Amino acid sequence: MAIFEGTFAQTDGLRFAIVVGRFNDLVTGKLLEGCQDCLKRHGIDVNPQGTQTDYAWVPGAFELPLVARQLAMSGRYDAVICLGAVIKGQTPHFDYVSAEVSKGIAAAGFQTGVPVVFGVLTTDTMQQALERAGIKSNLGWEYGMSALEMASLMRQVKGAMPNPYTNSDYGNPDYANSAAANSAISSTGHHTLPASTVITKINQIPDPNRIRRFD
């Protein structure tokens, strides 16, 4: 059996995307500075003109999950960091936004297999947010550390797990039904239907032009 654990030393070749909400930029700007400082001190080139870090600015925290998911789906990044700040007011707006942002960021990671770091402050007051963005400590640094560790960890996990779908013969029905394909799939613990069965099922999908409509 193996033990997988992220490290902070081997950062060569890692690529990150940082998505930042403009709303409450007094706070998010400080979080970004802390995050950049962390990445830079661990050997990451944080220059937007460089090759390791890209930046995306969105209107506010609510828009973070959508852009984070698109960036993660591109396959260009080892981790995506979301930075935002939602500060409670006198209406339920805070509850709705913070709940949807947290669920959206989590879903982006689940759906893409790319670590998406939740770097969104949810506080009762601006003072509390500023204290967490530099006055007492800067959580931007912690978000950068999480991204480094998860990027390293996922590289190890993916490198140790054989993927039968990367075989150059994938897509060939003869290979899909072969003992080699079944062996590769079994080694991952996943199962799939033979290609011939899939093709048969596809051919059984009814023609939409022949479906009776009632509207």
N, C-alpha and C positions, 0 to 999 in steps of 0.2 A: 504494500500500500504506500501511497505518497502523501506528503504534506505540502500543501500549496500555501504560500505566504508572500504577499507583496513586499517589495523592497523599495528603497529610495535612492539606490546607487546607480543602477543601470538604466539611465534615462536616454541613452542614445537612440535616436530614431522614433521616440515617442512623439505623438502629435496631439495637440489639444485644441478644442474650440471653447471659447468663453462667451457666453450669452449674458448680456447685462441689460437690466431694465433702467430706462432713463428716469422714470418716476421716482421721486425721493433720491435724486442723483447726488445729493450731499452725502448720503449714506452709501449708495451703491458705488460711487466713485472711490470711496475709501476702501470698500471691500475689494474692489478691483486692484487697488494698489497693494493691498496685503497679499492677495492671491498671486500677483505678478512677482512680488518679492520672494515668495515661497518657491515658485517655479524657477526663477532665475538662480536662486541660491542652490538649487538642486540640478543645475546644468541645463535647464531648458532655455532656449532662445525665445524671449517674450516679445521681440520686435515684430510688429505686424507685417513688416516687409520681409521677415525671415521665413523659415521653412517649418517651424514647429508649433506656432501658435496663431490661430485666427480669431477674430473678434466679430461679434454680431450685436448690434444695439437694437433693442425693441422698445416700444412705448412704455410698457410697465410689466409688472410681475405676471399678469394674466397671460401675456403673449409668450412667456418664456418656454412653456412646454412644446408648443408647435414648432418653433424655430429649432429648439434643441433636438427634437425628433428628426427633423429634416437633415440637420447636420450629422446626427448619428447614423442615419440611413445612408449617407453618402459613402460610408466605408473609409473615409479619409482620416478619422480620428480614433485615438485609443481611449479618450474620455472627453466628455462634454461637461463644462462647469456652468451652472446657472446662478447668477447673482442678482438678487432683488431685495426689496424691502417693502413690507406691507405693515402699515402703522394703523392701529385701531382708532377709529373715530367714534362718532355718536350714533352711527347707523349700523345695520347688520352687514353692510358692504364688506367689512373686514372679514367676517366669517365666511362669506361666499367665496371671496377671492382667495384667501389663504387655503381653504379646503380644496378648491379646484386646482390651484397651482401645485400643491403637494401631490395630489393624485395624478395630475398630468405629467409631472416630472418623473414620478415612479413608473408610470406606464411607458414613457419614452424609453427608459432603460430596459424594461421587461420585453418590449416589442422589438427592440433592435439588438439586444445583446451587448450593447455598448454602455459602460458606466456613465450615468448622468448624475452629477453631484447636485444635491439640493443645498444651494447656498442662499437661501431666502430667509431674511430676518422677519419674524412676525412678532411685533412688540406692541405694548400698550401705549407707549409714548415715544416721541422723537428722541428724548434723552436716553431712553433705554437702547434705542437703535444706535445712537452715536457712541454709547459706551461699548457696544459690541463691534463697532467699526473703527476703533482706534483710540478712544479716550482711555479705556481701561485695557482692552485687548482688541485685536483685529481678527475676527473670525474668518476673514478672507484667507489668511494663512492656513487655517485648518481645512478650508475647502480645497485649497491647492494640495495639501498633504493627502487628503482623501482621494483626489484625482490621481496623484502619482502612485499611491498604493494600489488603487483599484486597476489602473492601467497595467501595472506590472503583474498583478495577480491574474487578470484575465488573459494576459499573454501566456502565462504559465499554464493555465487551465486549458486554453484552446490548443496550445502546443502539445499537450499530453493526451488530448482526446482525438482519435482518428475520425475523420469526416468522410464517409463513403461517397458523398456527393461531390467531392473535389476530384474524383477519379476522372481521367480524361475520356473514359469510355461511357461516362454517365450520359444518359439520353439515348443510348443504343439499347433497343429492346433485348437483344441477345445477351448483352452484359447484365442488364437489369434482372434477368431471370437466371443468371449464372450462379454457380456455387461461390465464386469469388465475391460477387455483390452481396449475397446473403450472409457470407462470413463477415464482411466488412460491417454490414448493418447490425449483425448480432453482437459484434464487439463493442458497439456503442450502447447497446441496450434498447435500441429503437427498432421498430418493425414497419414494414411498408408493404403495399400490395404489389404483386408482379406487374410489369408494364402492360402485359396483355390484358389484365383485369382492368387496369386504369383506362386503357384505350376503349375497352368494351363499355365501361360506364359512361365515358364521354360520349360515345356514339348513341347512347340511350337517352341523352338529354333531348327533350322534345324541341321541335322547331318552333320558335316563338311566333312565327307567322301563321302557325296552324293552331295556336291556342285560342280557344273561344273567349272573347272578352265580353264583359257585361256592363261596361261604362258607356 
